[in-house]
């Protein structure tokens, strides 16, 4: 997707394209005057096909004349309606936040509802704004009869600070403009229309009250009130359905039922007499049912719900600072192209020639300027601009050089662009809480969670968190605006570091009998402090070396070991088991291998202990003594674990060894943090109880392993997969290497001659499963297979899984040749008409809009795409990518 380049548009600068609708392109923009005043706003540039409609433009101008007169805390202000070249535009107040539709959708995705008190408060604020507009009069006191006509979740904006505002009163229809439109035209979003609007009748403010009731119902329940397979069906329901208390959810409080029943009355005369009356009922219910409610709860809810979006917005703040240089001046000739059709006088910065100039003289001068030639007007404006700029520079220099330091007691010059007295805040959180907060090296006497106040805008602070038994955490935090900065972190338990060296190098390192998957020389991190650690070094042709280490602090320590050459002859043991896949332990040490496998470097003539462990089977143990260097074969028939009586004679406990590759993953047991990191041993586990272990490490996917504690220590292992650095944050779960077993094929009689299957793979070393049983790695020849149809699965990390049904005849020796394993990841390209549809991929809002290409999408999984666009039906499709590296979807959205 191309990056939007800021550009001038009349006297405005367009900074960022926010959306494209059926009527206009919507931009984030700014305007400024020669005195340095800047103001962010939203610019709606009317699309050409609408600008070409003279009736539409006439209506727009008439309605804008009303819109600019609206000034209320719950109404988004309209500043200008004008024209630059052939392009018409509307400029209005910029709100940093989201609309109610986004909130409802996000709650649906998270399977939660907006808290009842928040829904009630939001709609009570909407009623305040509507009541103000409905009661608006002209200068003579005559009612303007303003009707919004489009009260819907999309037109209700909530700022991140909890302010509620109604937008798009520019669509309002006043009685004085009725001649400009045909009777019966339906405006607004169909699902939120009143019955009279759906019937094409003339409407008044009662229609807005009905629409507000629909929105209240949706905010409370999370579901739309009127739905249907088509717009016609929705219209039919609105035209014919008469709401009453019996049709409202039984779980809804009576106080809210009464508000809904009255606002949704079929006949306008039976509804609230005014939006103000509805607001009074909502407010009364809110503060009698939720006595501790404060508007700050709405801000906290929004910030938590849209935490990622707020973080990204802060990141964009840095880019906007870069754009500052590009948009700090304005082209006068471009500005001269702008023609104001409707203008709110108090919103744009103006230059007054003298402090004593009266309003009437200024207006008279303005009228005179309009009658002069454009060339003379331009010259006068430039001259006035130069004069005032010179004056402002002189006054500003004198103030900051001489007066300001004396007032503040400071002599340093603040950064350019930071207004005196403006401060920001930082909300500091940690897990666990209770960490001491240091600001620029000074103790604030606060602990997390806390709010740091009175922070100078434009300054970068160093915030440090310190808590006993946890590593210190430091971060530079930039305060760029008055908007609170969020700083959240998970504190790491204090841990030790050990550098392990050996002579010679290349010895495998084990900690407490668990493999670290590292060889010397290596640095072991995240080791538990004040605990006895058994370090074992293993290298072929050398004796195993054991060394006990106890780390008392986080200061790095070093272990240097001299390996002794084995004087005795070495042999090996080849181990197989039925079923395969059992973990192999040698002299109590987890080898990291599963059957079938080979243990090498076993001293001849010495006793060695071999143990096999597999979930659901009893442990197999055998002591062996090699007589010579020839490989020794061991075959183990694993016995299923016998069911034990439920009654507890005593509280028997056991342990579990937990390892990961790489090590250092946090260990959670049944959802609770153990405070340990891999490799580690979990103790005091109840025998017979089921446990779930979660392993979490930054920049790696979370791994979850489940096991049942038995008499023997369990071994929990996981290879953590690094999170792919995709263009969009798609991190689907890793596939399980085992599929559901196929039903045995009974087409051949019992006792038929067994078959043989041979295959290899590109790349080699892939795991091979037959009917869900692990049989080894490629290249491989599998013997003693029962004839019939078997399910073959080939799996290799980083590649797409390959599965195939293979038919085998009695005595057949089948060679499948080399199986080419495809790439694990592909890409998905999605476009829509109209564009800018929000993309939900595998149930996750990825923060992108069409057209978009999603990379690093796993090809061995089922996926789901959902496109959501205001005014259109959601589009959804499930698919897989087994037949292609890339998928393309061109979607035509239906209204």
Secondary structure by P-SEA (a helix, b strand, c coil): cccbbbbbcccccccccccccccbbbbbccccccccbbbbbbbbbbcccccccaaaaaaaaaaaaaaaaccccccccccbbbbcccccbbbbbbbccccaaaaaaaaaaacccccaaaaaaaaaaaaaaaaaaaaccccccccccccccccccccccccccbbbbbccccccccccccccccccccccccccccccccccccccaaaaaaaaaaaaaaaaccccccccccaaaaaaaaaccccccccccccccaaaaaaaaaaaccccccccccaaaaaaaaaaaaaaacccccaaaaaaaaaaaaaaaaaaaaaaaaaaaaaccccccccaaaaaaccccccccccbbbbbccccccaaaaaaaaaaaaaccaaaaaaaaaaaaaaaaaaaaaaaaaaaaccccccccccccccccccccbbbbbbbbccccbbbbbccccccccccccccccccccbbbbbbbbbccccbbbbbbbbccccbbbbbbbbcccbbbbbbbccccbbbbbccccccccccccccccccccbbbbbbbbbccccbbbbbbbbccccbbbbbbbbbccccccbbbbbbccccbbbbbccccccccccccccccccccbbbbbbbbbccccbbbbbbbbccccbbbbbbbccccccccccccccccbbbbbbccccbbbbbccccccccccccccccccccbbbbbbbbbccccbbbbbbbbcccbbbbbbbcccccccccccccccccccccccccccccccccbbbbbbbcccccbbbbbcccccccccccccccccccbbbbbbbbccccbbbbbbbbcccccccccbbbbccccbbbbbbccccccbbbccccccccccccccccccccbbbbbbbbbccccbbbbbbbcccccbbbbbccccc
